[in-house]
Amino acid sequence: MTTSMPPGGRISGHKLATVLGQWRRRGPHHGAADLAAAVEWQVREGRLPPGTRLPAERELASAIEASRTLVGAALERLREKGLVASKRGSGSWITVPRTSGLPVEAEPDGDAIDFARASPPAVPALVPTLNEAMPELAALASGTGYSERGLPTLRERIAARYTERGLPTSPDDILVTNGAHHAFVLALRHFAGPGDRVLVEQPSYPNAIAAVRAAHALPVPVPVERGWDVEGIEAALKQSNPRLAYLIADFHNPTGLRMDAATRQRLGAALVRARTPVVVDETMVELDHEGDPASGPPPLAAFTGDGVGGNWAISVGSAAKTYWGGLRIGWIRASRQFLAGLVSSRSALDLGSPMLEQLVLARLMALDDVLPARRAQVAGMRDTLVDAVRTHFPQWTFEQPDGGLSLWCRLDEPIGTRLAVAALNHGVRVAPGSRFSVHGGLEQWLRLPYALPDDRLAEAVARLGSAAGSVRGGGGASEPPEDVPVA
């Protein structure tokens, strides 16, 4: 663990008192222990992310109506646990050693169940569409096969979808990539370098957090629990001055939350004021269980200035969740000025996206019945998973999502990582909440995707129930050596 000052915002004594709530649990002789336990709980739940500067002892003591001696003793307990670091003249701040996730194993085979990837099987139309695209491929085969911006027909159909959702877009505003994650990495390389700060949600998509670290940038987490705290994000933008933000506004991975239009408007204005570009990951937007997402709130990019996204919003999307994970095609929707710079620098990473996959996706996007059928399919899988979880884990709580591919479950004990480790011995791989956190914690959370056939979903939850029986009432979180792959 390092005691160097990490990036992060300061929380006032009044705000911390509100976050802690009724922290006194026992008698007056246990006040310091109760206060330390309350702070530790908020850290583990991600509401006090590492880097958060704590109020001075006198300020906190006044806010929680306790003695300064009690506050000092509680902070000392937290320092002993490695949850708080202090430096004379700089105060105290939250710091949590980064923990690992789960062992990487081979692809599940036989009777093993991969319950970690939120990736449904291919839509039935994929193979017939592939066959139909072959004559078009033959016609293109006399050329070089390279297209820096992507197939014009595909860009037209992607642009039309944005326009239908309330964000006027032309094909010139689209760049085809090798998936949404590739799109994010391209934007990340453009805006951020070693030591730069990147604002991310907590929890968030693990591979995005890993990409920020791979760029030697510093992820700055902002908690997302029941929704987006715009005031908290505004404070983080002001105090951390990030070079880039990464947000998932539609059916957030892993929580399943969707940002309403009013919040998008406030957040878009805050990002523009702070002059912070934002990558908005829209991978899940088409998986609206209630119907066509064109009837939902406009993209966040519609609220960042000029109505065409300006230079502040970079929307990224993918075919992975809607059509198939093996169809490695995604896109960026951004200003033409930004895309021109990205195209000129892209050759350092790749020389464009594969033509056959683009031809297939363009044809799939022209079929009116594919996405409605996919939405109905995943909504049915969601209902199956909800029933199974309520049967085997009635003590767990979650909000049933209106879209996306996963349940974000609050466990009755902080056993997420230990449960995931035990589940491997029962033939099921699952991703604990700590995998979706910047600095670990979230041990009372588990992401359960609904991307498997009904019988496999039911079996996965049953096996998870057997695994849970072996870890209940145990000690702290396990720390296996490496990370389980998630999608």
C-alpha positions as CSV (number, residue, x, y, z in Angstrom):
1,M,0.0,0.0,0.0
2,T,1.2,3.5,-0.8
3,T,0.6,6.5,1.4
4,S,1.2,9.0,-1.4
5,M,-1.7,11.4,-2.0
6,P,-4.0,9.9,-4.7
7,P,-6.3,12.0,-6.9
8,G,-9.7,12.7,-5.5
9,G,-12.2,15.2,-4.2
10,R,-12.8,16.4,-0.6
11,I,-15.9,15.4,1.3
12,S,-17.2,17.9,3.8
13,G,-18.0,17.1,7.4
14,H,-21.7,17.6,6.8
15,K,-21.8,15.4,3.7
16,L,-19.8,12.7,5.4
17,A,-22.2,12.8,8.4
18,T,-25.1,12.3,5.9
19,V,-23.3,9.4,4.2
20,L,-22.6,7.7,7.5
21,G,-26.1,8.1,8.8
22,Q,-26.8,6.4,12.2
23,W,-23.3,5.2,12.8
24,R,-23.6,4.6,16.6
25,R,-24.5,0.9,17.0
26,R,-23.5,0.2,20.6
27,G,-22.9,2.0,23.8
28,P,-20.7,5.1,24.4
29,H,-17.6,2.9,25.1
30,H,-17.6,1.7,21.5
31,G,-17.9,5.0,19.7
32,A,-14.6,4.9,18.0
33,A,-15.1,1.3,16.8
34,D,-18.6,2.1,15.6
35,L,-17.4,5.2,13.7
36,A,-14.5,3.3,12.1
37,A,-16.8,0.5,11.1
38,A,-19.3,2.9,9.5
39,V,-16.5,4.5,7.5
40,E,-15.1,1.2,6.5
41,W,-18.6,0.0,5.3
42,Q,-19.0,3.1,3.1
43,V,-15.5,2.4,1.6
44,R,-16.3,-1.2,0.9
45,E,-19.6,-0.2,-0.7
46,G,-17.8,2.3,-3.0
47,R,-19.5,5.4,-1.6
48,L,-16.2,6.7,-0.3
49,P,-13.8,5.9,-3.2
50,P,-10.0,5.8,-2.6
51,G,-8.5,9.3,-2.9
52,T,-11.4,11.0,-1.1
53,R,-10.0,13.6,1.2
54,L,-11.6,13.5,4.7
55,P,-12.6,16.5,6.7
56,A,-10.4,17.7,9.5
57,E,-10.9,16.0,12.8
58,R,-12.5,19.1,14.4
59,E,-14.9,19.6,11.4
60,L,-16.0,15.9,11.4
61,A,-16.4,15.9,15.2
62,S,-18.7,18.9,15.0
63,A,-20.7,17.4,12.1
64,I,-21.3,14.0,13.8
65,E,-21.7,15.5,17.3
66,A,-18.8,13.5,18.8
67,S,-15.6,14.4,20.5
68,R,-12.4,15.1,18.6
69,T,-10.7,12.3,20.6
70,L,-13.3,9.8,19.4
71,V,-12.7,10.9,15.8
72,G,-9.0,10.6,16.2
73,A,-9.3,7.1,17.6
74,A,-11.5,6.0,14.8
75,L,-9.1,7.3,12.2
76,E,-6.3,5.5,13.9
77,R,-8.2,2.3,13.6
78,L,-8.8,2.9,9.9
79,R,-5.1,3.7,9.4
80,E,-4.2,0.3,11.1
81,K,-6.5,-1.4,8.6
82,G,-5.0,0.4,5.6
83,L,-8.2,2.2,4.8
84,V,-7.0,5.7,5.6
85,A,-3.7,7.4,5.2
86,S,-2.6,10.7,6.7
87,K,0.2,13.2,6.2
88,R,1.0,16.1,8.4
89,G,-0.1,19.3,6.6
90,S,-2.2,17.3,4.1
91,G,-4.8,15.7,6.3
92,S,-6.3,12.3,5.8
93,W,-7.7,10.4,2.8
94,I,-9.2,7.1,1.9
95,T,-6.8,4.5,0.5
96,V,-7.5,0.9,-0.2
97,P,-4.9,-1.6,-1.5
98,R,-5.9,-2.9,-4.9
99,T,-7.0,-6.5,-4.8
100,S,-7.0,-9.1,-7.5
101,G,-10.0,-10.9,-9.0
102,L,-10.2,-14.5,-10.0
103,P,-7.9,-17.0,-11.7
104,V,-8.0,-17.0,-15.5
105,E,-8.9,-20.4,-16.8
106,A,-9.5,-21.9,-20.2
107,E,-12.9,-21.4,-21.9
108,P,-15.6,-23.3,-20.0
109,D,-16.3,-26.7,-21.6
110,G,-18.4,-29.7,-20.8
111,D,-20.7,-29.1,-17.9
112,A,-19.0,-25.9,-16.8
113,I,-21.0,-22.7,-17.0
114,D,-19.6,-19.2,-17.9
115,F,-21.7,-16.9,-15.8
116,A,-19.2,-14.0,-16.0
117,R,-19.7,-12.8,-19.6
118,A,-22.8,-10.8,-20.4
119,S,-22.8,-12.0,-24.0
120,P,-25.8,-13.8,-25.6
121,P,-25.5,-16.3,-28.5
122,A,-25.7,-15.0,-32.1
123,V,-29.0,-13.9,-33.5
124,P,-30.5,-16.6,-35.8
125,A,-30.2,-14.3,-38.8
126,L,-26.4,-14.2,-38.5
127,V,-25.5,-17.2,-40.6
128,P,-28.0,-16.7,-43.4
129,T,-26.9,-13.0,-43.6
130,L,-23.3,-14.1,-43.8
131,N,-24.1,-16.3,-46.8
132,E,-26.0,-13.4,-48.5
133,A,-23.1,-11.1,-48.0
134,M,-20.6,-13.3,-49.9
135,P,-21.5,-11.9,-53.4
136,E,-20.9,-8.3,-52.1
137,L,-17.6,-9.4,-50.7
138,A,-16.7,-10.9,-54.0
139,A,-17.5,-7.5,-55.7
140,L,-15.1,-5.7,-53.2
141,A,-12.4,-8.3,-53.5
142,S,-10.8,-6.5,-56.5
143,G,-10.0,-3.6,-54.3
144,T,-7.5,-3.2,-51.5
145,G,-9.9,-4.2,-48.7
146,Y,-8.9,-1.3,-46.6
147,S,-11.3,1.4,-45.4
148,E,-10.1,3.8,-42.8
149,R,-13.6,5.2,-41.9
150,G,-15.6,2.0,-42.6
151,L,-18.1,0.8,-45.2
152,P,-20.3,3.7,-46.3
153,T,-23.5,1.6,-46.2
154,L,-22.8,0.6,-42.6
155,R,-22.0,4.2,-41.6
156,E,-25.3,5.3,-43.1
157,R,-27.3,2.8,-41.1
158,I,-25.5,3.6,-37.9
159,A,-26.0,7.3,-38.5
160,A,-29.7,6.8,-39.2
161,R,-30.1,5.1,-35.9
162,Y,-28.7,8.0,-34.0
163,T,-31.0,10.4,-35.9
164,E,-34.0,8.2,-34.9
165,R,-33.0,8.5,-31.3
166,G,-33.0,12.3,-31.4
167,L,-29.4,13.1,-32.3
168,P,-29.1,14.2,-36.0
169,T,-26.2,12.4,-37.5
170,S,-24.6,11.9,-40.9
171,P,-22.3,9.1,-42.1
172,D,-19.4,11.5,-41.9
173,D,-20.0,11.6,-38.1
174,I,-19.3,7.9,-37.9
175,L,-16.1,5.9,-37.7
176,V,-16.3,2.1,-37.7
177,T,-14.0,0.3,-35.2
178,N,-13.3,-3.2,-34.0
179,G,-15.8,-3.1,-31.2
180,A,-16.9,-0.5,-28.6
181,H,-13.9,-1.2,-26.4
182,H,-11.5,-0.6,-29.3
183,A,-13.4,2.7,-29.9
184,F,-12.9,3.7,-26.2
185,V,-9.2,2.9,-26.4
186,L,-8.8,5.0,-29.5
187,A,-10.4,8.0,-27.8
188,L,-8.5,7.3,-24.6
189,R,-5.2,7.4,-26.5
190,H,-6.2,10.7,-28.1
191,F,-7.1,12.5,-24.9
192,A,-5.1,11.0,-22.0
193,G,-1.6,10.0,-21.3
194,P,0.6,8.9,-18.4
195,G,-0.5,10.6,-15.1
196,D,-3.7,12.1,-16.6
197,R,-6.9,11.5,-14.7
198,V,-10.0,9.8,-16.2
199,L,-13.3,10.1,-14.5
200,V,-15.2,6.8,-14.3
201,E,-18.3,5.5,-12.6
202,Q,-18.1,3.2,-9.5
203,P,-18.9,0.5,-10.3
204,S,-18.0,0.4,-14.0
205,Y,-17.1,-1.9,-16.9
206,P,-13.8,-3.6,-15.8
207,N,-12.2,-3.6,-19.2
208,A,-12.6,0.1,-19.4
209,I,-10.9,0.6,-16.0
210,A,-8.1,-1.8,-17.2
211,A,-7.7,0.3,-20.4
212,V,-7.2,3.5,-18.3
213,R,-4.5,1.8,-16.3
214,A,-2.9,0.3,-19.4
215,A,-2.5,3.9,-20.7
216,H,-0.8,4.8,-17.3
217,A,-3.6,7.2,-16.6
218,L,-5.4,7.4,-13.2
219,P,-9.0,6.4,-12.9
220,V,-11.0,8.7,-10.7
221,P,-14.2,7.0,-9.5
222,V,-17.6,8.7,-8.9
223,P,-20.1,6.5,-7.1
224,V,-23.2,5.4,-8.9
225,E,-25.7,3.6,-6.6
226,R,-29.4,4.4,-7.3
227,G,-28.5,6.9,-10.0
228,W,-26.0,9.5,-11.0
229,D,-25.1,12.1,-8.4
230,V,-24.6,15.2,-10.7
231,E,-23.4,17.4,-7.8
232,G,-20.8,14.8,-6.9
233,I,-19.7,14.5,-10.5
234,E,-19.5,18.3,-10.7
235,A,-17.3,18.3,-7.6
236,A,-15.0,15.6,-9.1
237,L,-14.7,17.5,-12.3
238,K,-13.7,20.6,-10.5
239,Q,-11.3,19.0,-8.0
240,S,-9.7,16.4,-10.1
241,N,-9.7,18.2,-13.5
242,P,-9.8,14.9,-15.5
243,R,-8.7,14.9,-19.1
244,L,-11.6,12.5,-20.1
245,A,-14.7,11.0,-18.6
246,Y,-16.1,7.5,-19.4
247,L,-19.9,7.0,-18.7
248,I,-22.5,4.4,-19.4
249,A,-25.8,6.2,-19.6
250,D,-28.1,3.5,-21.0
251,F,-28.6,0.2,-19.0
252,H,-25.3,0.8,-17.1
253,N,-23.0,-2.2,-16.8
254,P,-23.2,-3.6,-14.2
255,T,-26.1,-1.9,-12.4
256,G,-28.6,-1.8,-15.2
257,L,-29.6,1.8,-14.5
258,R,-30.6,4.2,-17.2
259,M,-30.0,8.0,-17.0
260,D,-33.2,10.1,-17.5
261,A,-33.3,13.1,-19.8
262,A,-33.2,15.7,-17.1
263,T,-30.0,14.2,-15.6
264,R,-28.4,14.0,-19.1
265,Q,-29.1,17.7,-19.6
266,R,-27.6,18.6,-16.3
267,L,-24.6,16.3,-16.7
268,G,-24.0,17.4,-20.3
269,A,-23.9,21.0,-19.2
270,A,-21.5,20.2,-16.4
271,L,-19.1,18.4,-18.7
272,V,-19.1,21.3,-21.2
273,R,-18.5,23.9,-18.3
274,A,-15.6,21.8,-17.1
275,R,-14.3,21.4,-20.7
276,T,-14.1,17.6,-20.1
277,P,-14.6,15.4,-23.1
278,V,-16.8,12.3,-22.4
279,V,-16.9,8.9,-24.0
280,V,-20.4,7.6,-23.6
281,D,-20.6,3.8,-24.0
282,E,-23.9,2.9,-25.6
283,T,-23.2,-0.9,-26.0
284,M,-26.4,-1.8,-24.3
285,V,-28.8,0.9,-25.6
286,E,-30.6,-1.3,-28.1
287,L,-31.4,-3.9,-25.5
288,D,-34.4,-2.0,-24.1
289,H,-36.8,-4.6,-22.8
290,E,-39.7,-2.1,-22.9
291,G,-39.4,-1.5,-26.7
292,D,-37.5,0.6,-29.2
293,P,-35.0,2.8,-27.5
294,A,-35.9,5.6,-30.1
295,S,-38.8,6.3,-27.7
296,G,-36.4,6.7,-24.7
297,P,-34.2,9.7,-23.8
298,P,-31.9,11.1,-26.5
299,P,-28.2,10.2,-26.4
300,L,-26.1,12.2,-23.9
301,A,-24.3,13.7,-26.8
302,A,-27.5,15.7,-27.6
303,F,-27.0,17.7,-24.4
304,T,-23.4,18.7,-24.8
305,G,-23.7,22.0,-26.7
306,D,-24.6,22.3,-30.3
307,G,-27.1,19.5,-30.7
308,V,-24.7,17.5,-32.9
309,G,-22.4,16.4,-30.0
310,G,-19.9,19.3,-30.4
311,N,-16.3,18.3,-29.5
312,W,-17.2,17.2,-26.0
313,A,-19.2,14.0,-26.5
314,I,-17.9,10.8,-28.1
315,S,-20.6,8.1,-28.4
316,V,-19.4,4.5,-28.9
317,G,-21.5,1.5,-29.8
318,S,-21.1,-2.2,-30.7
319,A,-22.7,-5.1,-32.4
320,A,-21.5,-7.5,-29.7
321,K,-24.5,-7.5,-27.4
322,T,-27.3,-6.9,-30.0
323,Y,-26.1,-9.4,-32.7
324,W,-23.1,-11.4,-31.5
325,G,-19.9,-11.0,-29.5
326,G,-17.9,-12.6,-32.3
327,L,-19.0,-9.9,-34.7
328,R,-16.2,-7.6,-33.7
329,I,-17.6,-4.4,-35.1
330,G,-18.2,-1.2,-33.3
331,W,-18.3,2.5,-34.0
332,I,-17.6,6.1,-32.8
333,R,-20.1,8.9,-33.3
334,A,-18.3,12.2,-32.8
335,S,-17.5,15.6,-34.4
336,R,-15.9,15.4,-37.8
337,Q,-13.0,17.4,-36.6
338,F,-12.3,14.8,-33.9
339,L,-12.8,11.9,-36.2
340,A,-10.3,13.4,-38.7
341,G,-7.6,13.5,-36.1
342,L,-8.5,10.0,-34.9
343,V,-8.3,8.5,-38.5
344,S,-4.8,10.1,-39.0
345,S,-3.5,8.5,-35.7
346,R,-5.3,5.2,-35.9
347,S,-2.7,3.5,-38.1
348,A,-0.5,3.1,-34.9
349,L,-3.0,0.6,-33.7
350,D,-4.7,-0.9,-36.7
351,L,-5.5,-0.3,-40.4
352,G,-9.3,-0.5,-40.3
353,S,-12.0,-3.0,-39.6
354,P,-12.7,-6.2,-41.5
355,M,-14.9,-5.9,-44.6
356,L,-16.9,-9.1,-44.3
357,E,-18.1,-8.4,-40.8
358,Q,-19.1,-4.9,-41.9
359,L,-21.1,-6.3,-44.8
360,V,-22.8,-8.7,-42.5
361,L,-23.7,-6.0,-39.9
362,A,-25.0,-3.6,-42.5
363,R,-27.4,-6.3,-43.7
364,L,-28.4,-7.2,-40.2
365,M,-29.2,-3.6,-39.3
366,A,-31.5,-3.4,-42.4
367,L,-33.7,-6.3,-41.1
368,D,-36.6,-4.9,-39.1
369,D,-37.4,-8.1,-37.1
370,V,-33.9,-8.9,-35.7
371,L,-33.7,-6.4,-32.8
372,P,-37.3,-6.8,-31.6
373,A,-36.7,-10.5,-31.4
374,R,-33.4,-10.0,-29.6
375,R,-35.1,-7.7,-27.0
376,A,-37.9,-10.2,-26.4
377,Q,-35.3,-13.0,-26.0
378,V,-33.2,-11.2,-23.4
379,A,-36.2,-10.0,-21.5
380,G,-37.3,-13.6,-21.2
381,M,-33.9,-14.6,-20.0
382,R,-34.0,-11.8,-17.5
383,D,-37.3,-13.1,-16.1
384,T,-35.9,-16.6,-15.8
385,L,-32.9,-15.3,-13.9
386,V,-35.0,-13.1,-11.6
387,D,-37.2,-16.1,-10.7
388,A,-34.2,-18.3,-10.0
389,V,-32.4,-15.8,-7.8
390,R,-35.6,-15.2,-5.8
391,T,-36.0,-18.9,-5.3
392,H,-32.4,-19.7,-4.3
393,F,-31.5,-16.4,-2.7
394,P,-34.6,-14.7,-1.3
395,Q,-32.4,-12.6,1.0
396,W,-30.6,-11.0,-1.9
397,T,-32.0,-7.7,-3.3
398,F,-31.8,-6.1,-6.7
399,E,-33.7,-3.7,-8.9
400,Q,-35.2,-5.5,-11.9
401,P,-33.6,-3.7,-14.9
402,D,-35.6,-2.4,-17.9
403,G,-32.8,-3.2,-20.3
404,G,-29.3,-4.5,-20.6
405,L,-28.0,-7.9,-19.7
406,S,-27.4,-8.2,-16.0
407,L,-28.7,-8.2,-12.5
408,W,-26.7,-6.2,-9.9
409,C,-27.4,-8.2,-6.7
410,R,-26.8,-7.0,-3.2
411,L,-25.8,-10.0,-1.1
412,D,-26.8,-10.5,2.5
413,E,-23.1,-10.8,3.5
414,P,-19.8,-9.2,2.1
415,I,-18.8,-12.5,0.5
416,G,-18.6,-11.6,-3.2
417,T,-15.1,-12.6,-4.0
418,R,-15.1,-15.7,-1.8
419,L,-18.4,-16.8,-3.4
420,A,-16.9,-16.4,-6.8
421,V,-13.9,-18.4,-5.8
422,A,-16.0,-21.2,-4.3
423,A,-18.3,-21.2,-7.4
424,L,-15.4,-22.3,-9.6
425,N,-15.4,-25.6,-7.6
426,H,-19.0,-26.0,-8.4
427,G,-18.5,-25.6,-12.2
428,V,-19.6,-22.0,-12.6
429,R,-17.6,-18.8,-13.2
430,V,-19.0,-15.6,-11.9
431,A,-17.7,-12.0,-11.5
432,P,-17.9,-10.5,-8.0
433,G,-18.6,-6.8,-7.4
434,S,-14.9,-6.1,-6.7
435,R,-14.2,-6.7,-10.4
436,F,-16.3,-3.6,-11.3
437,S,-14.5,-1.3,-8.8
438,V,-11.5,0.9,-9.3
439,H,-9.9,0.0,-6.0
440,G,-11.6,-3.2,-4.9
441,G,-14.3,-3.4,-2.3
442,L,-18.0,-3.8,-3.3
443,E,-17.8,-7.2,-1.6
444,Q,-21.5,-7.2,-0.9
445,W,-22.3,-7.1,-4.7
446,L,-22.4,-9.7,-7.5
447,R,-23.2,-9.2,-11.2
448,L,-25.3,-12.0,-12.7
449,P,-25.8,-11.7,-16.5
450,Y,-28.8,-13.2,-18.3
451,A,-27.2,-14.3,-21.5
452,L,-27.6,-18.1,-21.3
453,P,-30.5,-20.4,-22.2
454,D,-33.1,-20.7,-19.6
455,D,-32.0,-24.2,-18.4
456,R,-28.4,-23.0,-18.0
457,L,-29.4,-19.9,-16.1
458,A,-31.4,-22.0,-13.7
459,E,-28.6,-24.5,-13.3
460,A,-26.0,-21.7,-12.8
461,V,-28.0,-20.1,-9.9
462,A,-28.6,-23.5,-8.3
463,R,-24.8,-24.2,-8.4
464,L,-24.2,-20.7,-7.0
465,G,-26.5,-21.7,-4.1
466,S,-24.4,-24.7,-3.4
467,A,-21.3,-22.6,-3.4
468,A,-22.8,-20.0,-1.1
469,G,-23.5,-22.6,1.5
470,S,-19.7,-23.3,1.7
471,V,-18.7,-19.7,2.4
472,R,-21.3,-18.2,4.6
473,G,-20.1,-16.8,7.9
474,G,-16.4,-17.1,6.8
475,G,-13.7,-14.5,7.1
476,G,-12.6,-11.7,4.8
477,A,-12.4,-11.6,1.1
478,S,-10.2,-14.0,-0.8
479,E,-7.5,-12.6,-3.0
480,P,-6.8,-15.0,-5.9
481,P,-3.9,-14.1,-8.2
482,E,-5.5,-12.9,-11.4
483,D,-8.7,-11.7,-13.0
484,V,-11.6,-13.6,-14.4
485,P,-12.5,-12.4,-18.0
486,V,-15.7,-10.5,-18.2
487,A,-17.7,-8.9,-21.0
